[in-house]
Amino acid sequence: MTIRNAMRSHGRFMAVLAAQSLLDPTVPPAARVTPANARIFLTALQAKGNTNNSIVTRFFDLQAALKIMHPELDFSWLTSPGGNSLRSLLPATQRHIDPIDSADLLVWGHALMEDALRCKPATRRTRYRNGLLIALLAVLAPRLRSVAALRLERQVIAHGDGYRLIFTAVDVKNKRHIEYAVPDELVPHVEHYLTVERVELLGDRRHDGFWVNRNGEMLGARGIEGVIRRAARTRFGKAFGTHSFRHSLATTAARMDPSNPGLAAAILAISEAVVGTHYNRARQEEAAEAHVALVEQARQKTHLLARRRFRELGYR
């Protein structure tokens, strides 16, 4: 993924130079990347409506491409112009997105998995994986770091007729041990993913990563975030990442069960004070199960409407 992104950013940089009649084929790659041309690249990206986040990523990827082609040269100035971090010069723009109900997110995940089974193999594998990813995020909303850390027989454990997700302190931002049972309704989907889609995605490769990309490699945090953002834009017309699932869970839990204000905190493990005072580990799992049941009830009620929406958007 890093090499691919580096290639894309370098290609975008050359396309900008070509559009300005500044691409001289006799000039080597390193000589083309000058402060003047970097400013032209920045201006072009801004003119295309790229966010500050996207621009910073483009420059980091361009720097990576140059390191690959010219490892002996220093291009650190691209991401630290004048000794200042590019991220500090182009701060992230926070865009408010109203949380989507967790039931709708769960319907979305199920619909993708159902639709995947009617697709050709290459599309089926990644679409089914994406649907399972979305469904798990909808009901439990672990942080991106934790999702990317999932490894078979370490964080994903077969338990009786189902599976448990075990996030150790090193996998969790606030260093708390979190442990959940995979909801019963998702167990068959996990089984299918592990025995069919993941096996085909792996091909000849062998590793214990739960999430696998189309090349058989482990799908990391950046890849997972990209999957969610692209899928969200297709489904809802607006891109959002994995963290939005946490906002959705908190909002949905409060709406569905207003008498239990600690429900979302226990599932998300976001407040040490709240969880430490009112919940032990057993209560944490009980809270997750209660939320899953509420969301599943809502999903059943809205399933037909959601399928109609998917048909309108071109999913068959």
C-alpha positions, 0 to 999 in steps of 0.5 A: 500500500505504501509503495502504491501510494508513493507511485500515485503521488509521484505520478500526480506531481508529474501530471501537475508539472506536465499541465504547467509545461514544466515536465522536462523528460531529460531532467531526473526525478530528484532535480524536478522536486524543487521548492518552486515546483513543490509550491506549484504542486501545493497550489494545484492540489488546493485548487482541486479541492483537496483537504489539508489532510489529503495534501499532507498525505500527498507530500509524505507519499511524494517524499516516500517515492523519492526516498525509494528512487534516491535513498542517498538524498535528503528530501525531508524539507518536503514535509518540513519546509523551513524546519516547520512540520507540514502538518502544523502549517496545514492543520487538519480541517474538522468536518462535522458529520451527524452520526448515523444510527448504528442499526443503519450501519449494521444493515449496511454491513449485512447488505454488502455481505449479501451483495458480495455473494452475487459478485464475481470472485475478485469483487466478492472477496473484498466486498464480503470482507468490507461488509464484515468489517462494517458490521463489527464496527457497527456493533462494537466500534473498537478503535482503528488501532485495535481493529488493525491489530486483530490476529488469529488465535491471539485477538480472534479466538474460537470459543465454543460455537463462536468467537471472542475478540480480545484486545490486550493493553498494547492494542488499546489506546487507554491501555485497558484489557477489553474482551467481547464475544462476537455477536451470534448473528455475525458468527456465521459471517466470520466463519464464511470469511475465514474459510472462504474469502480470507483463504482466497484473498491470501492465495499463496501467502501465509500470515495470521492477520485477520484482515487481508487485502486483495494482494494477500497482505495484511490490511493495516490501519491505513488500508482499513481507514481507506476502505471505510472512507471509500465505502461510506462515500459510495453509500452515504455520499460523504466520507467518514472513517472508523472513528465515526462508528464510535460516535454512532454507537454512543448516540444510538445507545443513548437514544435506545436506552436512555435509562442506562447512561453508562452503556456506551462508556462500558462498550467503548471503554472510554471513561476510566472513571465511569467504567471503573466505578460502575462496571467490571469486566463482566458488566462491560460484556453485558453492556455490549451484548445489550447494545447488540440486541438493541441494534439487531432489533432496529436492524430487523425493523429497518431491513426492507427499507435499507434494501430498497435504498441499496437498490436505488443506489445501484446495489442488486 
